[in-house]
Amino acid sequence: MAANQENEATVIGGRRSCNITPRSAFPERWDRYDAHLIRPGLLVQHVSRGKSPGLSSAGERTDGWGVPAGLLAVLAIVLLAVPGVVSRYALHENLNAFHFLFCLFFSTNLVISYWEMCLFFRRDEIESRLEHWRRRQDDSGRTPAVEFLTTRVPLKRMLSPTVWADVWATYSMFDSAYADRNTYGFNIDIANGFTTPVTTVFLYAAYTAGEVPAIATGIIGAMLFWQWTYASTLYLVSFFVGGKQRRVTTREFYVYIFGPNAIWILIPIVGLYVSIRLILDGDYSVLGIEPLLP
């Protein structure tokens, strides 16, 4: 008995500093709680073995410098948007609110499109990752989406599809459609990821330079913005028709469901207005680019 107890502890300098809980004590949960770090004057810390691949918590040391996932996404959006704003000023010596808004929106869509490609390529892993995040929530009490966004991503893995697939695994905590490839939500986002990047880049460049005929830009913009408006509206409708609003709190609904999708409805509506003006005016004056005199 004494020998078994001794095997459950690590003795450093004659003092017991780490008590390894035997798996038999928690047979159904040993994969989550493998060790309890016990030190005088400190709370017991539960160390989970089931962490995200390539990620580390805010208090955990990494093998290299890492950036919180949420901050990394914001930096990517900014780095994509800044060239458009700078080029616009260099070309036309002015700035425009509509152009600035769409530089940010187009850049955001490019980042999300990459995530949606990750959803497709890692679709077989989403369900198992969903179970992982459910266990993590039980263990820590934290919202999985918040925990994922605050975990550090090593720079060597910042483009890893496996890492960014966790965007959808955590979102599946609010809408299980993203763990089911037969649902509307799953397939419409995959479609957005593969079909909109080219037209997004086209509109980004056209809005910045103003060199493409305005009518052509307006027609392409109208089609793309209507697609976003319709698809996002239909997603919200399907969420209510499926009764999924009863499975989340009011705060979760507005923060994680309604808020993001409202952005993809309201900004494309503004985009429809800009596109119609481009078609009717025949120039880029709506974006603050004055037509060249004949």
C-alpha positions as CSV (number, residue, x, y, z in Angstrom):
1,M,0.0,0.0,0.0
2,A,2.8,2.4,0.9
3,A,4.6,1.5,-2.3
4,N,1.5,2.3,-4.3
5,Q,1.1,5.7,-2.5
6,E,4.7,6.5,-3.2
7,N,4.2,5.8,-6.9
8,E,1.4,8.4,-6.9
9,A,3.8,11.2,-5.8
10,T,6.9,12.9,-7.1
11,V,9.5,13.7,-4.4
12,I,11.7,16.7,-5.1
13,G,14.3,17.6,-2.5
14,G,12.5,15.5,0.1
15,R,9.1,17.3,-0.5
16,R,6.1,16.0,-2.3
17,S,5.3,18.5,-5.0
18,C,3.1,16.7,-7.5
19,N,0.4,14.1,-6.8
20,I,-0.6,12.1,-9.8
21,T,-4.2,11.0,-9.5
22,P,-4.6,7.3,-10.3
23,R,-6.8,6.7,-13.3
24,S,-8.9,4.2,-11.4
25,A,-10.0,7.0,-9.1
26,F,-11.9,8.7,-12.0
27,P,-12.3,5.9,-14.5
28,E,-14.7,7.9,-16.7
29,R,-12.7,11.1,-16.7
30,W,-9.0,10.2,-16.7
31,D,-8.5,11.5,-20.2
32,R,-9.4,15.0,-19.0
33,Y,-7.8,15.2,-15.6
34,D,-4.5,13.4,-15.6
35,A,-2.6,15.4,-13.0
36,H,-3.2,17.8,-10.1
37,L,-0.3,20.2,-9.5
38,I,-0.2,20.7,-5.8
39,R,2.0,23.3,-4.2
40,P,1.8,25.0,-0.8
41,G,-0.3,28.2,-0.9
42,L,-1.6,27.6,-4.4
43,L,-4.9,26.3,-5.7
44,V,-5.1,22.9,-7.3
45,Q,-4.7,23.3,-11.1
46,H,-6.3,20.7,-13.3
47,V,-4.2,19.9,-16.4
48,S,-6.2,18.7,-19.3
49,R,-4.7,16.4,-21.8
50,G,-7.3,17.1,-24.4
51,K,-6.2,20.5,-25.7
52,S,-6.5,21.8,-29.2
53,P,-3.9,20.6,-31.7
54,G,-1.3,23.3,-32.1
55,L,-2.8,25.5,-29.5
56,S,-1.9,26.5,-26.0
57,S,-3.8,28.2,-23.3
58,A,-2.9,31.8,-22.2
59,G,-0.9,30.5,-19.3
60,E,0.9,27.7,-21.0
61,R,4.3,27.9,-22.4
62,T,4.8,27.1,-26.1
63,D,7.7,25.9,-28.1
64,G,7.7,29.1,-30.1
65,W,6.1,32.5,-30.0
66,G,2.3,32.3,-30.4
67,V,-0.6,34.7,-31.0
68,P,-4.1,34.4,-29.6
69,A,-6.3,33.0,-32.4
70,G,-8.7,36.0,-32.2
71,L,-5.9,38.5,-32.4
72,L,-4.4,36.6,-35.3
73,A,-7.7,36.8,-37.2
74,V,-7.9,40.6,-36.6
75,L,-4.3,41.1,-37.7
76,A,-5.0,39.2,-40.9
77,I,-8.0,41.3,-41.7
78,V,-6.1,44.5,-41.0
79,L,-3.1,43.4,-43.2
80,L,-5.5,42.7,-46.0
81,A,-7.4,45.9,-45.7
82,V,-4.6,48.4,-45.3
83,P,-3.2,48.0,-48.9
84,G,-6.6,48.9,-50.3
85,V,-6.8,52.1,-48.2
86,V,-3.2,53.1,-48.9
87,S,-3.5,52.4,-52.6
88,R,-6.8,54.4,-52.8
89,Y,-5.1,57.4,-51.2
90,A,-2.1,57.1,-53.5
91,L,-4.2,56.9,-56.6
92,H,-7.0,59.4,-55.8
93,E,-5.6,61.5,-52.9
94,N,-8.8,61.1,-50.9
95,L,-10.5,58.6,-48.7
96,N,-14.1,57.4,-48.7
97,A,-16.3,55.9,-46.0
98,F,-17.9,53.4,-48.4
99,H,-14.5,52.3,-49.7
100,F,-13.1,51.9,-46.2
101,L,-16.1,49.9,-45.0
102,F,-15.8,47.5,-48.0
103,C,-12.0,47.1,-47.6
104,L,-12.7,45.8,-44.1
105,F,-15.7,43.7,-45.2
106,F,-13.9,42.1,-48.2
107,S,-10.9,41.4,-46.1
108,T,-13.0,39.8,-43.4
109,N,-14.7,37.6,-46.1
110,L,-11.4,36.5,-47.4
111,V,-10.3,35.3,-43.9
112,I,-13.6,33.6,-43.3
113,S,-13.5,32.0,-46.7
114,Y,-10.3,30.3,-45.7
115,W,-11.9,29.1,-42.5
116,E,-14.8,27.7,-44.6
117,M,-12.3,25.9,-46.8
118,C,-10.9,24.4,-43.6
119,L,-14.4,23.3,-42.7
120,F,-14.6,21.4,-46.0
121,F,-11.2,19.8,-45.8
122,R,-11.5,18.9,-42.0
123,R,-15.2,18.0,-42.1
124,D,-14.6,14.5,-40.8
125,E,-12.9,15.9,-37.7
126,I,-15.5,18.5,-36.7
127,E,-17.8,16.1,-34.8
128,S,-15.0,14.7,-32.7
129,R,-13.7,18.2,-32.0
130,L,-17.2,19.2,-30.9
131,E,-17.1,16.4,-28.3
132,H,-13.7,17.7,-27.2
133,W,-15.0,21.2,-26.7
134,R,-18.1,20.0,-24.8
135,R,-15.8,18.2,-22.4
136,R,-13.6,21.3,-22.1
137,Q,-16.7,23.4,-21.2
138,D,-17.7,20.8,-18.6
139,D,-14.2,20.9,-17.1
140,S,-13.4,24.6,-17.2
141,G,-16.9,26.3,-17.3
142,R,-15.6,28.6,-20.0
143,T,-17.4,29.3,-23.3
144,P,-15.5,27.2,-26.0
145,A,-15.6,30.0,-28.5
146,V,-14.0,32.4,-26.1
147,E,-11.4,29.8,-25.0
148,F,-10.5,29.1,-28.6
149,L,-10.1,32.8,-29.6
150,T,-7.9,33.4,-26.6
151,T,-5.6,30.3,-27.1
152,R,-2.2,31.0,-28.7
153,V,-1.5,29.7,-32.1
154,P,2.2,29.0,-32.8
155,L,3.3,31.0,-35.9
156,K,4.3,27.9,-37.7
157,R,0.7,26.7,-37.5
158,M,-1.1,29.9,-38.2
159,L,-2.4,28.6,-41.5
160,S,-3.1,25.0,-40.3
161,P,-6.6,23.8,-41.5
162,T,-6.7,21.6,-38.4
163,V,-6.3,24.6,-36.1
164,W,-9.0,26.8,-37.9
165,A,-11.4,23.9,-38.1
166,D,-11.9,24.5,-34.4
167,V,-13.7,27.7,-35.4
168,W,-16.6,25.5,-36.6
169,A,-16.2,22.9,-33.8
170,T,-16.8,25.7,-31.2
171,Y,-19.5,27.3,-33.3
172,S,-21.3,23.9,-33.3
173,M,-21.8,24.4,-29.6
174,F,-24.5,26.9,-30.6
175,D,-25.6,25.4,-33.9
176,S,-25.0,21.7,-34.5
177,A,-25.5,22.1,-38.2
178,Y,-21.7,22.6,-38.7
179,A,-21.1,19.2,-37.4
180,D,-23.5,17.7,-40.0
181,R,-22.6,17.9,-43.6
182,N,-26.2,17.4,-44.7
183,T,-27.4,20.7,-43.4
184,Y,-28.0,24.1,-45.0
185,G,-25.6,26.0,-42.8
186,F,-22.7,23.6,-43.4
187,N,-23.1,23.6,-47.2
188,I,-23.8,27.3,-47.7
189,D,-20.6,28.3,-45.8
190,I,-18.5,25.8,-47.8
191,A,-20.1,27.3,-51.0
192,N,-19.2,30.8,-49.8
193,G,-15.6,29.7,-49.1
194,F,-15.0,28.4,-52.6
195,T,-17.1,30.7,-54.8
196,T,-16.7,34.2,-53.3
197,P,-12.9,34.9,-53.0
198,V,-12.3,35.6,-56.7
199,T,-15.2,38.1,-57.0
200,T,-14.3,39.5,-53.6
201,V,-10.8,40.3,-54.8
202,F,-12.2,41.7,-58.0
203,L,-14.5,44.1,-56.2
204,Y,-11.8,45.1,-53.7
205,A,-9.5,46.1,-56.6
206,A,-12.2,47.8,-58.6
207,Y,-13.5,49.8,-55.7
208,T,-9.9,50.9,-55.0
209,A,-8.6,51.7,-58.5
210,G,-11.9,52.6,-60.3
211,E,-10.4,51.4,-63.6
212,V,-13.0,48.7,-64.5
213,P,-16.1,50.0,-66.2
214,A,-18.5,51.0,-63.4
215,I,-21.5,49.2,-64.9
216,A,-19.6,45.9,-65.0
217,T,-18.5,46.4,-61.4
218,G,-22.0,47.2,-60.3
219,I,-23.5,44.1,-62.0
220,I,-21.0,41.8,-60.4
221,G,-21.3,43.5,-57.0
222,A,-25.1,43.3,-57.1
223,M,-25.0,39.6,-57.7
224,L,-22.5,38.9,-54.9
225,F,-24.1,41.2,-52.4
226,W,-27.5,39.7,-53.1
227,Q,-26.1,36.3,-52.6
228,W,-24.8,37.3,-49.2
229,T,-28.0,39.0,-48.1
230,Y,-30.2,36.1,-49.2
231,A,-28.0,33.3,-47.8
232,S,-27.5,34.9,-44.4
233,T,-31.2,35.8,-44.1
234,L,-32.2,32.3,-45.0
235,Y,-29.7,30.9,-42.4
236,L,-31.4,33.0,-39.6
237,V,-34.8,31.8,-40.8
238,S,-33.7,28.2,-40.8
239,F,-32.3,28.7,-37.3
240,F,-35.7,29.7,-36.0
241,V,-37.6,27.2,-38.0
242,G,-35.5,24.4,-36.5
243,G,-36.2,25.7,-33.0
244,K,-32.5,26.1,-32.3
245,Q,-33.0,29.4,-30.5
246,R,-34.4,27.4,-27.5
247,R,-31.0,25.6,-27.1
248,V,-29.0,28.7,-26.5
249,T,-29.2,31.6,-24.1
250,T,-30.3,35.1,-25.2
251,R,-26.8,36.4,-24.9
252,E,-25.4,33.5,-27.0
253,F,-28.0,34.1,-29.6
254,Y,-27.2,37.8,-30.1
255,V,-23.5,37.5,-29.8
256,Y,-22.8,34.3,-31.8
257,I,-25.8,33.9,-34.1
258,F,-27.7,37.1,-34.8
259,G,-24.7,39.5,-34.5
260,P,-22.4,37.9,-37.1
261,N,-25.2,37.1,-39.5
262,A,-26.7,40.6,-39.2
263,I,-23.3,42.0,-40.4
264,W,-23.6,39.7,-43.5
265,I,-27.1,41.1,-44.1
266,L,-26.7,44.8,-43.4
267,I,-23.4,45.5,-45.1
268,P,-24.4,43.6,-48.3
269,I,-27.6,45.7,-48.3
270,V,-25.3,48.8,-48.4
271,G,-23.3,47.0,-51.1
272,L,-26.5,46.6,-53.1
273,Y,-27.1,50.3,-52.9
274,V,-23.5,51.0,-54.1
275,S,-23.8,48.5,-56.9
276,I,-27.1,50.1,-58.1
277,R,-25.5,53.5,-58.1
278,L,-22.5,52.2,-60.0
279,I,-24.9,50.9,-62.7
280,L,-27.1,54.0,-62.9
281,D,-24.4,56.6,-62.6
282,G,-22.0,54.8,-64.9
283,D,-19.1,56.0,-62.8
284,Y,-17.5,55.6,-59.3
285,S,-18.7,58.9,-57.8
286,V,-20.6,56.9,-55.1
287,L,-17.2,55.7,-53.9
288,G,-15.7,59.2,-54.1
289,I,-13.8,58.7,-57.3
290,E,-14.6,61.5,-59.6
291,P,-15.1,60.6,-63.3
292,L,-12.4,61.7,-65.7
293,L,-13.4,64.6,-67.9
294,P,-13.6,63.7,-71.6
